[in-house]
C-alpha cells in the first residue's frame, strides 16, 4: 500500500465544475453512455486524479470537457461543464477554440499519434503561439525554443527542426507538454502522460508536470490507471467504473480507507512486499472485466465482479452518497436507504 502523509489543506476556489455530464456514442448495435451522470469539482492549484481500468470512461470525460468528442458518432447528451464561471457546453465553435490551448490544455495519451509526423516539432509548438497570441512566425519559433528548454530538451535550437520520429518516446512526451504549456493554461488535462515510458522517464515526466504546476499555479487533471501515480501527484481523486464515478475523496482518505469494493480491488492489485499473495505467489486481481456498455446489468455495474454483491445490487442502481465528510461512494454497503 502506498502511504500518503496526512496534510491539512486549505479550501481553494473552484476552477472546474462538472454537473451531471453524460456523453453518448451511437453505434450500429445501440447507444453507449461512455460518461454517465458524472459530477466533479476541481480546485485552483490542485491536482485531481481520475483513475480506473481501460474502458471506464476516463478519456471520454476529458474529451467531453475539452469539447473534442467527435460528432457523429458522439454527442454530449446532458450536463454542464463550468470553467471559471462559463459553461463550456454553451460556447460556440469560435469561443471554445479560444479556450482550448489558451485556458485549458491537454496532453494526449499517445504523442506519436497526436503529433503531426510530417511537420517539424518547432512548427507544431509555434502554431499555438500564432493562434492565441498573434505572434509572427519568427517570434513563435523563438518561443518554441524557450518552451523546449523549459521542458528539459537539450539543444532546443537544433531540436525544433526535428520531426517526431527523430525523438525518443520521452522526448515526444516533453514536446506534448511544451505545446500544452505554451499559453500558460489555468487547467492542464494529462491523459495517461506516462503510458509506454520506462519508469525512469515516467518519473521525469511527472516531476516536470509537478514543477510546471508549482511555478504557474495551474490546476491539473491527472488521468491514469496507475494508483502509484495518483499517490505521488494528486490531492483529490475520483475512481471511474463503466461510465460512473464510484468513489470520490481526498487522496489521503482514499488510500487509508477505500470504501468502494472496486477501489479496494485496485488497491489490492498493487505490488507490495509486505502483503500476503496467493499460494502461487501471484498478485490479487479483480475477477472478470469491465461490462459491455451496450449491455449493462440492471443495478450496480460492478455486481458481477464484487464479492460483497447483495440482492439489492442486482435490482437498483446505487446512488453516489457521502459516507464520511468529503468522502463519497456509490455502493449499497454504505446506504441505509436500501
N, C-alpha and C positions, 0 to 999 in steps of 0.2 A: 504493500500500500504506500502510495506517495503521500508524505506528510507535508502539510502546509502550516506556516506559522499563523497564529491567531491574532490578526491585526484588526483593530477597530478603524473603520473608515468613515469619513465624513460623507454625508449625502450630497452628491453633486447634481447640478442641473441636468434635466433630461435633454438629450440631443436627438434621440430617435425613439419614436413610439409606434409600435405596430399593433393595430387593433383588428382582431377577427379576420385576419388575412387568409383568403382561400384562393389558390391558384389551380386551375384545371387544365388538362390536356385532352383533346379529342383524339380518339383512336378508332380504328375500324371495329374494335370489339366493345367500345364503350368509353366512358369518361373516367379519367384518372384524376383524383384530387391529391396532387403531389404535396401541396401545403393546405392544411385543413383547419381553419379557425385558429390560427396562431396569434397569440398576444405576447408582446415582448417590449421591454424598455431598456434603453441604454443610456448610461450617464456620461457626461462630458469627461474626457480624460481617462476613462476606464476601458479595460479590455473585457468584452463579453465573449465567452466561448460557446459555440454551437457544436454539440458532439452527438455522435450516433453512427451506426453502421452505414455502409453504402446503400443508397436507395431509400433513405429515411426522409429525404426532403430538404437537406441542408443547403445544397447548391441551388435548388429551386427557390428557397426562401431568399437567398442572396440575390439571385437574378430578378426576383419579383421586386425587391427593394430598389434595385437599380433600373427597373422598368426595361429589362433586357429579355424578358420572356418572348420567344418567337410567336408571332400571331399571324395566321394559324401555325401550328395546332393548339398553342397555349393561349390562355387568357386569365387575367386576374378577375375572378368572379365576384369577389366582395371584399370589404375591409377598407382600412385606411393605413397609410404609411406617412406619419408626420415627422418631418425632419426640420428642425429649427423653426417650428411653427407653421410650416407649409405642408399640405397633403400632397405628396409626390404623385399620387394616383390621379390627381385633378389637373396636373400640369399638361400643357400641350407639348408637341414634339420638340419645338424650339426651346421651350422653357426647361424641359428635362435634360436636353443636351447641354444646357448651360450648367446644370447641377452636376452631371456626370463628369468626372475628371477634375473639376474645379473644387466642388464642395465634398463630393463623395467619390472615392476612387476604389478600384477593385484589383486585387492580384488574383488572376485566374489560375485554375488548378494545374494546367499543363502549359508552361511557357512556350514549348516548341510548336504547339498548335495555336497559341494566342498571338505570337509574334509573326509578322509577315515574312516569309522566308526569302523574298526577292527584294526586300528593302533594307538598306543598311540600318543598324540599330540607332545610330545618331539621328537619322531622319525620323525614325519612329518616336523617339523621345521628343525631338524638336516640334513634331506636329502638334503636341499638346500645348506647348507654349504659344505657337502661332494661332491656334484656335481660341484659346481662352485669354491670352494676354496681349494678342495683337503684335507680337514681336516679328521683326524681319527674319528672313531665313538665316542670315549671319548671326543675329543676336540669339535666335533659338538654338542654333548649333553650339554657340558658346555656352549657353545654359545647359545643354545636353552634356557637354564635357564636365561641367561642375556637378551635375547630378550623378554621373558615373563615378566621379571622385568621391561624392558623398556616400555612395553605397559600397565603396571599397573596391572598385575595379581598378587594377593597376594600369598605368599608361593610358588614361582615358582619351587623350588626343589621338592616339592611334586606334583605339578600340571603336571609336564612333564610326569608323569606316568598315567595320566587320559586319558580316551577315550572321544571322542567328546560328547557322550550322557550324560556324567557326568558334563558337563559345561552348564551354562545358555547361552541364545542367545547372550547377550552382551559379555560374555567371549569367546564364539566361534568366534565372530567377531574380538575380540582382538587377538586371535590366528591367524586368517587370516592375520591381519595386521602384526603380528610378522613374519609370513612366507614371506610376501611381502617385508618386510624391512630388512631381514637378510643380503642381499648383498648390502645394501645401494644404491638402484637404483637411476638413474637420472630422471626417469619418473615413477610415480605411477598412475595407472588407477583404480579408485574406482567406481565400478558399483553398484549403489544403496547400499552404505555401511551401511545405517541405516534402511533398509527395515525390517518391523516386530519388530522393537525395540521400547520400550516405550520412551517418549520424554526425560526423564532424561538420559537414556542410549544413545539415539541419540546424545544429546549434548556432552556427554563424548567422544563418538567415533569421532565426528567432531573436538572437541578440541584436541584430541590425534593426529589426522592426521595433523592438523594445527601446532601443536608443533613439530612433526617429520619433517614437511616441513621446518619450521624455523631453526631447528637445523642442517639439512643436506643440505638445498639449492635445494632440488629436485623440479621438476615440478609435478603438479597434474592435472589429468583429472577427474573431478567430474561428474559422470553420475547420473541423478536423475530426477524424475518428480516433485520434491518439489522446487518451486521457493524460498521459505524461506531459504532452504539450500544454494542455489546459492547466494542469497543476503548476507549471512553471510560468505561465504568461497571464492568466485571466484572474479577474476579481469576481465576476459573476458568470454563471454557466446555465445553459438551457440544454436539456437532453431531448433529442428528437427521435421519434419512432413512428414509422408508417404515416408520415404527414402531420402527426401530432407533436406538441411539446408535452412530454410525460413527467418532467421534473424541472423545477427552476429553483436556484438557491445561490447563495454566495459559494465560492469555491471551497472555503473552509468548512461550511456546513455540509456541502455535498460529499466531500471526501471523509469527513468524520462521521457522518450519519446519513448514508444514502437511503432514501425512502422507497423509491420505486424498484420493483424486482428486476426490471431491465437495467437500471443503473447499477444495482448490486451485481448483476451478471457481468456487466462491462468491467466493474472493479475486480471481480474475481478472475477475469481473464488476463489481468496484468501480471507479468512475471514478478515474483517476489521470493527472494531466497529464504525468508522466514515462514513462508506459507506451506502447508501440507498439500502436496499434489496427490493425484490418484495413484493407485498401486502400480501403474505403468510409468509413473514419473511424468505424466502429461499435465499440461495446464487445464484448468476447468474451462469449459466452453458453454455458451448458451445453445441449447439444442435447437434444431430447426433453422429456419431462415425468415427474413422479413416477409410478411404476407404479400401476395399479389394485390396491388392496389385496385385492380379491376374486380377482385372477388374477396373483399374484406369480410372477415367473420362478423356476425352480429355480436354486439357487446364490446368488450375490450379487445383491442387489436393484438395484444401480447398474450392472450389467453393460451394459445397452443404451445407456447414456449415457457410458460410460467408454472413453477412448482407450487405456487400458492393459489392457483385458479379455483374459484368457487362457482356455484350455480349462477350467482348474480353476474359474474364476469362474462357469462355466455348469453346473457339476456339484455343487459343495459350498458350503454357507454358510460364509463366513469368520468365525472367532471374533474377539472383541474382545480383543486382546493388548497387553501393554505393550512398546512398541518402544524407548522411552527411559524413564528414570526419571520416573514420573508422567505419561507421555505415551502414550496408548493409541489404537490404530487397528484398525478392522475391515476389513482388506484383505489379500489374498493376496500382494501385493507385498512385504510385510514378514514373512511367515510362512514359516519354513523347513521346516515340517512338512506341506507340501502333499502 
